[in-house]
Structures are given as C-alpha cells and as structure tokens.
Amino acid sequence: MMAGIRSEHPAGFVGIRREDQQGAAAVIDRPDELAPETLGLTLAEAHALLRDVQARLVAAQVERWQAAHRACPACGTVRGLKERRPLAMRTAFGEQVVQAERLRRCPCGGDEGAGATVTPLAALLPERTTPELLYLETRWASLVSFGLAARMLGELLPLDRPIGAERVRRHLHAVAKHEEAELGPEEGDYFDGCQRDLFDMEQPDGPVVVGIDGGYVRDREGSWFEVIAGKGLGSFERDGAIAGSDGIMNIPVPPGRCFAFVQAFDDRPRRRMFEMLRGMGYRPNQKLIMLSDGGESVRTLGKRIGPEAEHVLDWFHVAMRVSALGQMVKGAAAEGVWRDDRLAELERAKHLLWNGHAREAEMEVGWIEGEVEAELDDADGERRACLNKLGVAVREFQVYIRRNAGSVVDYGERFRAGERISSGFVESAINQVVAKRFSKR
C-alpha cells in the first residue's frame, strides 16, 4: 500500500503533493522537453519518496506487531493498555517516531520483570538504530574520518537531521567491541589431530596464499605504531568447475579476505588470521603458504596454524635489499675493479637466493663483508664513512639471510610453475586498512 506522490515541474521544481489514495502508485510529472536536470528522479524527490514510504511501512509493521503481542505469553490473556509513548527509531531512510504501547503486567505472573508495566516494543528495539544504518556508519567510518563519514551519509540518505561525528565514532567502537567479544582465545595449536585424521579428510581445494606486510600510523601524540595487515587468496576450488562454451573447464577462484591488528597492542593475532582462514574454507590438510618480509613478529604468526603451513620469505623484499646494497656499493667506490667485483659478488648472492641456496648466499655476502673491511684500512674521509655504512648494511643482510634461511625456497622453480613468490598483492590490503583511513608511512 503506497501513497501517490506527484511532483509538478511547470517551470522547475515546485514541491511534492501526497495523495492518500490506497494502492495508488507514485507518479512523477515532467515537462515534455527533456533536459539533463529533469532526467529521472532528483535527489530531493528520491529522499521525499523514500522517507514517505518508510514512514508508512514502519507504522504498519509496528501496529501489526503490537497487536499480535498484547496477549500474555504465559496464559494468553489480553493485557490492559496503560498508555502510548513515542519511541524514536533511527533508520537509513529517516528517523521514525512510532507509538509504543505500555501494557500492564498480567496477574498470572507469566510476564516476569521489574515494574507494574512492560513495553514490548522497547524490549524488541533496544538499540534504537537499525542494523542497516549501523552498517553504513561503521563501513564509511572505517574508511574515512568520522566527520567526513557523517557528512557523506547526511547528503546521500534521506535523514531528518544530520548525523554527528561523535555518534559515528561511538557506533563504530561499539561494533568493534562486539566483534572482539566474539573472537575466540589464542591457542597453542589450531589442529590437535594426527596424520591419520588428515588422511581421512576430503581432498582439499588448492593452496591458500597469505601475504603479510606492515605500515606505520601516527597517533594523536605524534608517535608512530605499527599495523600488521594480511590478505589471503585461494588458488582454486575443486567443486563447482563449470565447462565453458569452448569446452575448457573454468575453475572458480574464491575471493580473498583481509585481517589486521596493531602489533604492540593485540594479544590474539594468530586467532585473527585463523578466523580469516576459516572464513575462506581452509582445512587442516590444505596447503598454506605464508609470504612475509621475514620479520620476527610476522614469522611467528604461522606457527602451529596447520600441519601443511609453510613460511616463505617474500622475494620482493629480498630483491629490494639487494638493490639497496648495490646502490651503496656504487656510492662507496668510483668505477673500477673493486666496485665491479663487489657488484658481481652481490649479483651471485642474489642468483643463489633465487635458486634457494641460502647458505651459499650467506657465504657470498660474508666475502663482500671481508672485502669491505679490508678496503677500510686504506680509506679516509667521506669514502671511509660510506664504507662504514656499507659494512653495517652488509652485516645486517647476512644476519637477515641466516635468520630466514629456512624460509628461502627455489623461487625460480615456483615462478616458472606460476606460483606466487611475492606479497605484492597484500599492498592493496595495506592501502585498504591503513592508507585509506590513516596516514601511512
């Protein structure tokens, strides 16, 4: 049942007239001559139409529901009406004020509670905000500032009054606390079965690749804290393959998921990653590949997540470190034999890492460190300072390789097989979680 709405435009927008004929459809009049500003509904007309339809629908729903709940839930006796009080409900299409019935409690005592009266509608709607409006507020507030989210919602939705930034912040924090309460505790092992249990499971889908990276966010005091974000991508699903028109089977790729946490604050980071994997349909017998820059904090995330989990050092970060060392070698020495030899040794170390030979690469970097220290004996001034910086960077790279030797794989073989060797795809998760909402460094 909808009231007719007629919008007259003899020489522009005049107003909206509501016709209360039951069953009438909405009618929008336009001049015969078409113009861009008269094409379709205007924002004001859409707001008025949605606000009117919402008011009538909410009033009808509330009236029907209250009529069905006047009887005592225990004995079925109709409870007496004491009064009606206005109750405001915030929706995505304006604030709706309905008349909530206040009923006297039944003498049988079946509707137990404090006080002599009860308001069923108030008990049904304790939040006074519909989930859809709450979703829009938290969705936009998680991407932009609270003030900007409030202004955008005020312009797009047919609201009776503007939304305050403080209200958006309060609702976002309430939703976050609710999500935190539902998150399970951190566990030592997320699979406590044996190998026989893995054999009894159904054949899993393709490997799941999880890329992990971090970004720094500045707080109100001006200091910085680290946000770790990860993104999981599935390779393929065994069920649901569809034959295309050319006869080739199209295997669907499941959508990716993201998770994030503050490194120095969160006490359940592995639980967050496990919940993300479970939402993707991950099973214990499924291959899990974790790509990261090799930091200690992110390496521990994959421990005991699943028996088929494997941590792989991200090739992008390895190549970036080698490139930085190459630039430092060029800055520490002019063109000559010494510089060319060091660049060649660095290229050999990179080639060894590309083929998965971490120990040999560490030894090659050790040779570079020895040559740099020997060159320091005859250097002075600015060149000595450059060689000192180069020596420190080479030693750090050697330690980096040593600590992540178990995570270095044959990148060349995996690359030729079409597998992921870099966490470049997780940069979109960093931008989604950090850069769009905060100032990323």
C-alpha positions as CSV (number, residue, x, y, z in Angstrom):
1,M,0.0,0.0,0.0
2,M,1.7,3.2,-1.2
3,A,0.5,6.8,-1.3
4,G,0.7,8.5,-4.7
5,I,3.3,11.2,-4.9
6,R,3.0,13.8,-7.6
7,S,5.9,16.2,-8.3
8,E,4.9,19.1,-10.6
9,H,7.5,20.9,-12.7
10,P,5.9,23.5,-14.9
11,A,8.9,25.8,-14.7
12,G,11.2,23.9,-12.3
13,F,10.8,22.1,-9.0
14,V,7.6,23.3,-7.2
15,G,7.0,20.8,-4.5
16,I,5.6,17.4,-3.6
17,R,1.9,16.7,-3.1
18,R,0.9,13.5,-1.4
19,E,-2.3,11.8,-2.4
20,D,-3.6,9.4,0.2
21,Q,-5.5,7.0,-2.2
22,Q,-4.7,3.5,-1.1
23,G,-3.0,1.4,-3.7
24,A,-2.0,4.4,-5.9
25,A,1.4,4.2,-7.5
26,A,3.9,7.0,-7.3
27,V,3.5,9.5,-10.2
28,I,6.3,11.9,-11.2
29,D,5.4,14.6,-13.7
30,R,7.9,16.1,-16.0
31,P,7.8,18.7,-18.8
32,D,7.6,17.4,-22.4
33,E,11.1,18.9,-23.2
34,L,13.9,16.7,-21.8
35,A,16.8,18.3,-20.0
36,P,19.7,16.8,-18.0
37,E,18.3,18.2,-14.8
38,T,14.8,16.7,-15.3
39,L,16.0,13.2,-16.4
40,G,14.8,10.7,-13.8
41,L,14.4,11.4,-10.1
42,T,16.1,14.2,-8.4
43,L,17.8,13.6,-5.1
44,A,15.2,15.6,-3.3
45,E,12.4,13.7,-4.9
46,A,14.0,10.3,-4.1
47,H,14.6,11.4,-0.5
48,A,10.9,12.5,-0.1
49,L,9.7,9.3,-1.7
50,L,11.8,7.0,0.4
51,R,11.0,8.9,3.6
52,D,7.3,8.7,3.0
53,V,7.3,5.0,2.1
54,Q,9.5,4.2,5.1
55,A,7.1,6.1,7.5
56,R,4.1,4.2,6.2
57,L,5.8,0.8,6.2
58,V,7.2,1.2,9.7
59,A,3.9,2.4,11.1
60,A,2.1,-0.6,9.6
61,Q,4.7,-3.1,10.8
62,V,4.7,-1.7,14.4
63,E,0.9,-1.7,14.5
64,R,0.6,-5.3,13.4
65,W,3.4,-6.5,15.7
66,Q,2.0,-4.8,18.8
67,A,-1.5,-6.2,18.1
68,A,-0.1,-9.7,18.0
69,H,1.9,-9.2,21.3
70,R,-0.8,-7.7,23.5
71,A,-1.6,-11.1,24.9
72,C,0.3,-12.5,27.9
73,P,2.9,-15.0,26.7
74,A,2.0,-17.4,29.5
75,C,-1.8,-17.6,29.7
76,G,-2.9,-15.7,26.5
77,T,-5.0,-13.1,28.3
78,V,-5.0,-9.7,26.6
79,R,-3.1,-7.3,28.8
80,G,-4.5,-3.9,29.6
81,L,-3.2,-0.8,27.8
82,K,-2.0,1.9,30.1
83,E,-0.7,4.5,27.6
84,R,1.2,5.0,24.4
85,R,4.6,6.7,24.4
86,P,6.6,7.9,21.4
87,L,9.6,5.9,20.5
88,A,12.2,7.2,18.0
89,M,13.9,4.7,15.7
90,R,16.8,5.8,13.5
91,T,16.7,4.1,10.1
92,A,18.6,4.6,6.8
93,F,15.6,6.5,5.5
94,G,15.0,8.9,8.3
95,E,14.1,8.9,11.9
96,Q,10.8,7.2,12.5
97,V,8.7,8.0,15.6
98,V,6.2,5.3,16.5
99,Q,3.7,4.9,19.4
100,A,5.0,2.2,21.7
101,E,2.2,0.6,23.8
102,R,2.8,0.4,27.5
103,L,0.9,-2.7,28.9
104,R,0.0,-3.6,32.4
105,R,1.5,-6.9,33.5
106,C,-0.7,-10.0,33.6
107,P,-1.9,-11.1,37.1
108,C,-0.8,-14.7,36.3
109,G,2.9,-13.6,36.6
110,G,3.9,-15.1,33.3
111,D,5.5,-11.9,32.0
112,E,8.0,-11.6,34.8
113,G,10.0,-8.4,35.2
114,A,10.5,-5.3,37.2
115,G,7.7,-2.8,37.5
116,A,4.0,-3.0,37.0
117,T,4.1,-2.3,33.3
118,V,6.0,-3.6,30.3
119,T,6.7,-2.1,26.8
120,P,7.3,-5.0,24.4
121,L,8.4,-2.7,21.5
122,A,11.1,-1.1,23.6
123,A,12.4,-4.5,24.6
124,L,12.4,-5.6,20.9
125,L,14.3,-2.5,19.8
126,P,16.9,-1.8,22.5
127,E,19.5,-0.2,20.2
128,R,17.1,2.4,18.5
129,T,19.2,2.1,15.3
130,T,18.6,-0.3,12.5
131,P,21.4,-2.7,11.6
132,E,21.5,-1.3,8.0
133,L,22.2,2.3,9.2
134,L,24.7,1.0,11.7
135,Y,26.4,-0.9,8.9
136,L,26.6,2.2,6.7
137,E,28.0,4.3,9.6
138,T,30.7,1.7,10.5
139,R,31.5,0.9,6.9
140,W,32.3,4.5,6.0
141,A,33.9,5.4,9.3
142,S,36.4,2.6,8.8
143,L,37.5,4.1,5.5
144,V,37.4,7.9,6.1
145,S,37.3,10.2,9.1
146,F,34.3,10.3,11.4
147,G,33.3,13.8,10.3
148,L,33.6,13.1,6.6
149,A,31.6,9.8,7.0
150,A,28.8,11.7,8.8
151,R,28.6,14.4,6.1
152,M,28.5,11.9,3.3
153,L,25.7,9.9,4.9
154,G,23.8,13.1,5.5
155,E,24.0,14.0,1.8
156,L,23.1,10.6,0.4
157,L,20.5,9.4,2.8
158,P,17.0,11.0,3.4
159,L,17.8,11.8,7.1
160,D,15.7,14.2,9.0
161,R,18.7,15.7,10.8
162,P,22.5,15.4,10.3
163,I,24.5,12.6,11.8
164,G,27.0,13.7,14.4
165,A,30.7,12.6,14.1
166,E,30.7,11.6,17.7
167,R,27.7,9.3,17.2
168,V,29.5,7.7,14.3
169,R,32.6,7.2,16.4
170,R,30.6,5.7,19.3
171,H,28.7,3.3,17.0
172,L,32.0,2.2,15.4
173,H,33.6,1.5,18.7
174,A,30.5,-0.4,19.9
175,V,30.6,-2.7,16.8
176,A,34.3,-3.2,17.3
177,K,33.8,-4.2,20.9
178,H,31.1,-6.7,19.9
179,E,33.4,-8.2,17.3
180,E,36.2,-8.5,19.8
181,A,33.9,-10.3,22.3
182,E,33.0,-12.9,19.7
183,L,36.6,-13.6,18.8
184,G,37.9,-16.8,20.4
185,P,41.0,-17.1,22.6
186,E,44.5,-17.6,21.4
187,E,45.5,-21.2,21.2
188,G,48.9,-23.0,21.1
189,D,47.8,-25.4,18.3
190,Y,44.8,-24.9,16.0
191,F,44.9,-28.6,14.9
192,D,45.3,-31.3,17.6
193,G,44.8,-34.3,15.4
194,C,47.2,-36.8,13.9
195,Q,48.3,-37.7,10.4
196,R,45.6,-40.4,10.1
197,D,43.0,-37.7,10.7
198,L,44.4,-35.7,7.8
199,F,44.3,-38.8,5.5
200,D,40.6,-39.3,6.4
201,M,39.6,-35.8,5.3
202,E,38.3,-35.0,1.9
203,Q,40.7,-33.8,-0.8
204,P,41.2,-30.1,-0.1
205,D,41.0,-27.1,-2.5
206,G,44.1,-25.5,-3.9
207,P,46.7,-23.9,-1.7
208,V,45.9,-20.7,0.2
209,V,48.5,-17.9,0.0
210,V,48.6,-15.4,2.8
211,G,50.7,-12.3,2.3
212,I,51.6,-10.2,5.4
213,D,53.0,-6.7,5.5
214,G,53.0,-3.7,7.8
215,G,52.6,0.0,7.9
216,Y,53.2,2.7,10.4
217,V,50.4,5.0,11.6
218,R,50.9,8.3,13.6
219,D,48.8,8.7,16.7
220,R,47.5,12.0,18.2
221,E,50.6,12.5,20.3
222,G,52.8,12.3,17.2
223,S,54.4,8.9,17.8
224,W,54.1,6.0,15.4
225,F,52.8,2.5,15.9
226,E,52.9,-0.5,13.6
227,V,49.8,-2.0,12.0
228,I,50.2,-5.5,10.5
229,A,47.8,-6.4,7.7
230,G,47.4,-9.6,5.8
231,K,45.5,-10.8,2.8
232,G,44.5,-14.4,2.0
233,L,44.0,-15.6,-1.5
234,G,42.8,-19.0,-2.6
235,S,44.1,-20.6,-5.8
236,F,41.1,-22.7,-6.9
237,E,38.1,-24.7,-5.7
238,R,37.8,-28.3,-6.7
239,D,34.0,-28.3,-6.5
240,G,32.0,-26.0,-8.8
241,A,34.0,-26.3,-12.0
242,I,32.0,-25.1,-15.0
243,A,32.5,-26.1,-18.6
244,G,32.8,-23.1,-20.9
245,S,31.5,-22.8,-24.4
246,D,34.9,-23.8,-25.8
247,G,34.9,-27.0,-23.7
248,I,37.5,-25.8,-21.3
249,M,36.7,-26.2,-17.6
250,N,36.5,-22.9,-15.7
251,I,37.6,-23.4,-12.2
252,P,36.3,-20.7,-9.8
253,V,38.8,-18.8,-7.7
254,P,37.5,-18.0,-4.2
255,P,37.5,-14.3,-3.2
256,G,40.3,-13.0,-0.9
257,R,39.9,-11.9,2.7
258,C,41.9,-9.5,4.9
259,F,42.8,-9.2,8.6
260,A,44.8,-6.6,10.5
261,F,46.0,-5.8,14.1
262,V,48.2,-3.4,16.0
263,Q,51.5,-5.1,16.6
264,A,52.2,-3.8,20.2
265,F,48.6,-4.0,21.4
266,D,46.8,-7.1,20.1
267,D,47.2,-10.3,22.2
268,R,45.4,-12.6,19.7
269,P,47.0,-12.0,16.3
270,R,47.1,-15.7,15.3
271,R,43.5,-16.1,16.2
272,R,42.6,-13.3,13.8
273,M,44.5,-14.9,11.0
274,F,42.9,-18.3,11.7
275,E,39.4,-16.9,11.7
276,M,40.2,-15.3,8.3
277,L,41.4,-18.7,7.0
278,R,38.3,-20.4,8.4
279,G,36.1,-17.9,6.7
280,M,37.8,-18.9,3.4
281,G,37.0,-22.5,4.0
282,Y,40.6,-23.5,5.0
283,R,41.0,-27.1,6.2
284,P,44.0,-28.6,8.1
285,N,45.0,-30.8,5.2
286,Q,45.1,-27.9,2.8
287,K,48.4,-26.3,1.7
288,L,49.0,-22.9,3.4
289,I,51.8,-20.6,2.1
290,M,52.7,-17.5,4.1
291,L,54.7,-14.8,2.4
292,S,56.3,-12.0,4.6
293,D,59.3,-9.8,4.8
294,G,60.9,-12.2,7.3
295,G,60.4,-10.1,10.4
296,E,60.3,-11.9,13.7
297,S,56.8,-10.7,14.5
298,V,55.2,-11.9,11.3
299,R,57.2,-15.2,11.3
300,T,55.5,-16.3,14.5
301,L,52.0,-15.8,13.0
302,G,52.2,-19.0,11.0
303,K,53.4,-21.3,13.8
304,R,51.1,-24.2,14.5
305,I,48.3,-22.8,12.4
306,G,48.1,-26.0,10.4
307,P,50.3,-29.1,9.6
308,E,50.6,-28.0,6.0
309,A,51.6,-24.4,6.7
310,E,54.8,-23.1,5.1
311,H,56.5,-19.8,5.6
312,V,58.2,-18.3,2.5
313,L,60.4,-15.3,2.5
314,D,59.0,-12.7,0.2
315,W,61.2,-12.3,-2.9
316,F,60.2,-8.6,-3.3
317,H,61.8,-7.7,0.0
318,V,64.9,-9.8,-0.8
319,A,65.3,-8.1,-4.2
320,M,64.8,-4.6,-2.7
321,R,67.6,-5.3,-0.1
322,V,70.0,-6.4,-2.8
323,S,69.2,-3.4,-4.9
324,A,69.8,-1.1,-1.9
325,L,73.2,-2.7,-1.3
326,G,74.1,-2.3,-5.0
327,Q,73.4,1.4,-4.7
328,M,75.6,1.7,-1.6
329,V,78.5,-0.1,-3.3
330,K,78.3,2.3,-6.2
331,G,78.3,5.2,-3.8
332,A,81.2,3.9,-1.8
333,A,83.7,3.5,-4.6
334,A,84.3,5.1,-8.0
335,E,84.2,3.0,-11.2
336,G,86.9,0.4,-11.1
337,V,87.8,-3.2,-10.5
338,W,86.9,-3.2,-6.8
339,R,83.5,-1.9,-7.4
340,D,82.8,-4.2,-10.3
341,D,83.9,-7.2,-8.3
342,R,81.6,-6.3,-5.4
343,L,78.6,-5.8,-7.7
344,A,79.3,-9.2,-9.3
345,E,79.5,-10.9,-5.9
346,L,76.3,-9.3,-4.9
347,E,74.6,-10.5,-8.1
348,R,75.9,-14.0,-7.4
349,A,74.4,-13.9,-4.0
350,K,71.1,-12.8,-5.5
351,H,71.2,-15.6,-8.0
352,L,71.9,-18.1,-5.2
353,L,68.9,-16.9,-3.3
354,W,66.7,-17.0,-6.4
355,N,67.5,-20.7,-6.7
356,G,67.0,-21.4,-3.0
357,H,70.6,-21.7,-1.8
358,A,70.5,-19.6,1.4
359,R,73.7,-20.9,3.0
360,E,75.8,-20.4,-0.1
361,A,74.3,-16.9,-0.5
362,E,75.2,-16.1,3.1
363,M,78.8,-17.2,2.5
364,E,78.9,-15.0,-0.6
365,V,77.7,-12.0,1.4
366,G,80.4,-12.8,4.0
367,W,83.0,-12.5,1.3
368,I,81.7,-9.0,0.5
369,E,81.9,-8.0,4.1
370,G,85.5,-9.1,4.3
371,E,86.4,-7.1,1.2
372,V,84.7,-4.0,2.6
373,E,86.6,-4.3,5.9
374,A,89.9,-4.7,4.1
375,E,89.2,-1.6,2.0
376,L,88.5,0.4,5.2
377,D,92.3,0.2,6.1
378,D,93.3,2.4,3.2
379,A,90.2,4.7,3.1
380,D,89.7,8.0,4.8
381,G,87.3,11.0,4.9
382,E,83.9,10.7,3.1
383,R,84.8,7.4,1.4
384,R,85.5,5.8,4.8
385,A,82.1,6.9,6.1
386,C,80.4,5.4,3.0
387,L,82.3,2.1,3.5
388,N,81.3,2.0,7.2
389,K,77.6,2.4,6.2
390,L,78.1,-0.3,3.6
391,G,79.7,-2.7,6.1
392,V,76.9,-2.3,8.5
393,A,74.3,-2.9,5.8
394,V,76.1,-6.0,4.5
395,R,76.3,-7.5,8.0
396,E,72.6,-6.8,8.5
397,F,71.8,-8.5,5.2
398,Q,73.9,-11.5,6.2
399,V,72.0,-11.8,9.5
400,Y,68.8,-11.4,7.6
401,I,69.6,-14.4,5.4
402,R,70.8,-16.5,8.3
403,R,67.6,-16.0,10.3
404,N,65.3,-16.7,7.3
405,A,67.4,-19.5,5.7
406,G,64.6,-22.0,6.4
407,S,62.1,-19.8,4.5
408,V,64.2,-19.4,1.4
409,V,62.8,-21.6,-1.4
410,D,63.6,-22.2,-5.1
411,Y,61.9,-19.0,-6.3
412,G,62.8,-19.7,-9.9
413,E,61.1,-23.1,-10.0
414,R,58.0,-21.7,-8.3
415,F,57.9,-18.7,-10.7
416,R,58.1,-20.9,-13.7
417,A,55.3,-23.0,-12.2
418,G,53.0,-20.0,-11.9
419,E,53.1,-19.9,-8.1
420,R,53.2,-16.7,-6.1
421,I,56.7,-15.7,-4.8
422,S,55.9,-12.1,-3.7
423,S,53.4,-10.4,-1.4
424,G,52.8,-7.5,-3.7
425,F,49.1,-8.4,-3.7
426,V,49.0,-7.6,0.1
427,E,49.7,-3.9,-0.7
428,S,46.1,-3.5,-1.5
429,A,45.2,-4.7,2.0
430,I,47.6,-2.2,3.5
431,N,46.0,0.6,1.4
432,Q,42.6,-0.6,2.4
433,V,43.3,-0.9,6.1
434,V,45.9,1.8,6.7
435,A,46.3,4.3,3.9
436,K,42.6,5.0,3.2
437,R,41.9,5.5,6.9
438,F,45.1,6.9,8.3
439,S,48.3,8.4,7.2
440,K,50.6,5.6,6.1
441,R,54.4,5.9,6.2
